[in-house]
């Protein structure tokens, strides 16, 4: 999705949904994902955390 946006510039959510055959809701959900932290914050060192 990111590569498509970089190549085309401004694109509507509907156009992205049509291109990838997904719902508009998925476009908005996945579009917000890069702004979220990629790793969970851990208060204690434990297996599989971080």
C-alpha positions in Angstrom: 0.0 0.0 0.0 2.8 2.4 0.9 4.5 1.9 -2.5 1.3 2.6 -4.3 0.8 5.8 -2.4 4.4 6.9 -3.0 3.9 6.2 -6.8 0.6 7.8 -7.2 0.5 10.6 -4.6 -2.9 11.3 -3.3 -5.3 8.4 -3.5 -8.8 8.0 -2.0 -9.5 5.2 0.5 -12.0 3.8 -1.9 -9.4 3.6 -4.7 -7.0 1.7 -2.3 -9.8 -0.6 -1.2 -10.7 -1.4 -4.8 -7.0 -1.9 -5.8 -6.3 -4.4 -3.0 -9.8 -5.9 -2.9 -10.2 -5.0 0.8 -12.7 -2.9 2.8 -12.3 0.8 3.3 -12.2 0.1 7.1 -9.1 -2.1 6.5 -7.5 0.7 4.5 -7.9 3.1 7.4 -6.8 0.5 10.0 -3.7 -0.5 8.1 -2.9 3.1 7.2 -2.8 4.0 10.9 -0.6 1.1 11.7 2.8 2.8 11.0 2.1 5.4 13.6 1.7 2.8 16.3 4.8 1.4 18.2 6.0 -1.9 16.6 7.0 -3.5 19.8 5.2 -3.9 23.1 6.5 -2.1 26.1 7.5 -4.6 28.8 7.7 -3.8 32.5 9.8 -7.0 33.2 12.1 -9.0 31.1 10.2 -12.1 30.0 10.3 -14.6 27.2 8.9 -13.3 23.9 8.7 -9.7 25.0 10.5 -7.1 23.0 
